[in-house]
C-alpha cells in the first residue's frame, strides 16, 4: 500500500484511525511500512466483530434507566388523567 492509499483508508474509516492511535507501535509500524496498514486493518476489522460485553452492559443499563423514567412519567400522566376524570 502506498501512503496515498493509507490516507484514503484512514479517511474512510475514522474508527480504524482511532484504534491505531491507541497504540504507538501500530502507528510506527505503518510509518515504517505503509503496506502493513492492510494487515492491521484486517486485524481491526476482525476484532471489531467480536462482542464487547462491557459496552453492551453499559448500553443496556442506560436503556433500562431511560425506560424506567418513561414508565414513571406514564404513571404520573395516568394518575393525573384519573384525577381529572373524577373532578
C-alpha positions as CSV (number, residue, x, y, z in Angstrom):
1,X,0.0,0.0,0.0
2,X,1.2,3.5,-0.8
3,X,0.9,6.4,1.6
4,X,-1.8,7.8,-0.5
5,X,-3.8,4.6,-0.1
6,X,-3.2,4.6,3.6
7,X,-4.5,8.1,3.9
8,X,-7.6,7.2,1.9
9,X,-8.2,4.1,4.1
10,X,-7.9,6.2,7.3
11,X,-10.2,8.9,5.9
12,X,-12.9,6.3,5.0
13,X,-12.6,4.5,8.4
14,X,-12.2,7.0,11.3
15,X,-12.8,4.2,13.8
16,X,-9.8,2.4,12.4
17,X,-7.7,5.5,12.7
18,X,-8.7,6.0,16.4
19,X,-7.9,2.3,17.0
20,X,-4.5,2.9,15.5
21,X,-3.9,5.9,17.7
22,X,-4.5,3.9,20.9
23,X,-1.2,2.1,20.4
24,X,2.0,3.9,19.3
25,X,3.5,0.7,18.0
26,X,0.7,0.4,15.4
27,X,1.4,4.0,14.2
28,X,5.2,3.4,14.0
29,X,4.6,0.1,12.1
30,X,2.5,2.0,9.5
31,X,5.1,4.8,9.2
32,X,7.9,2.3,8.8
33,X,6.0,0.1,6.3
34,X,2.8,1.6,4.8
35,X,1.9,-1.8,3.4
36,X,1.4,-3.1,6.9
37,X,-1.8,-0.9,7.1
38,X,-3.8,-3.6,5.2
39,X,-2.8,-6.3,7.7
40,X,-3.6,-4.0,10.6
41,X,-7.0,-3.1,9.0
42,X,-7.9,-6.7,8.7
43,X,-6.9,-7.4,12.3
44,X,-9.0,-4.4,13.4
45,X,-12.0,-5.4,11.3
46,X,-11.9,-9.0,12.8
47,X,-11.6,-7.7,16.3
48,X,-14.5,-5.3,15.7
49,X,-16.8,-8.2,15.0
50,X,-16.3,-9.7,18.5
51,X,-18.7,-8.6,21.1
52,X,-17.6,-6.0,23.7
53,X,-19.7,-7.1,26.7
54,X,-18.7,-4.1,28.8
55,X,-20.2,-1.6,26.4
56,X,-23.2,-3.8,25.8
57,X,-23.8,-3.9,29.5
58,X,-23.4,-0.1,29.8
59,X,-25.9,0.5,27.0
60,X,-28.4,-2.0,28.5
61,X,-28.2,-0.2,31.8
62,X,-28.8,3.2,30.2
63,X,-31.7,1.8,28.3
64,X,-33.2,0.3,31.4
65,X,-32.9,3.6,33.2
66,X,-34.5,5.5,30.4
67,X,-37.4,3.1,30.2
68,X,-37.8,3.3,33.9
69,X,-38.0,7.1,33.6
70,X,-40.6,6.9,30.8
71,X,-42.6,4.4,32.8
72,X,-42.6,6.8,35.8
73,X,-43.8,9.6,33.5
74,X,-46.5,7.5,32.1
75,X,-47.7,6.5,35.6
76,X,-47.9,10.2,36.5
77,X,-49.9,11.0,33.4
78,X,-52.2,8.1,34.1
79,X,-52.8,9.3,37.7
80,X,-53.4,12.8,36.5
81,X,-55.9,11.6,33.9
82,X,-57.7,9.5,36.6
83,X,-57.9,12.6,38.9
84,X,-59.2,14.8,36.0
85,X,-61.8,12.2,35.1
86,X,-63.2,12.2,38.7
87,X,-63.4,16.0,39.0
